[in-house]
């Protein structure tokens, strides 16, 4: 595929052994598993950074939760923790 690029990375021996074991168990290649892991990592961290930026934009507009809203949510989670 023309859009694919080769990336080389170094893994410690223990991780390589675990990756090989997982590759055999799932009948997938190291490359497939590494690409899947990187894809998931990038998606998660991109989402998190986008949410942080949205939060900062809301804060710059002065859009904060009221004290009563914060207390209500804290009370809800405190009940669930019991």
Secondary structure as UniProt FT lines:
FT   TURN            2..3
FT   HELIX           13..26
FT   HELIX           30..60
FT   TURN            61..62
FT   HELIX           67..81
//
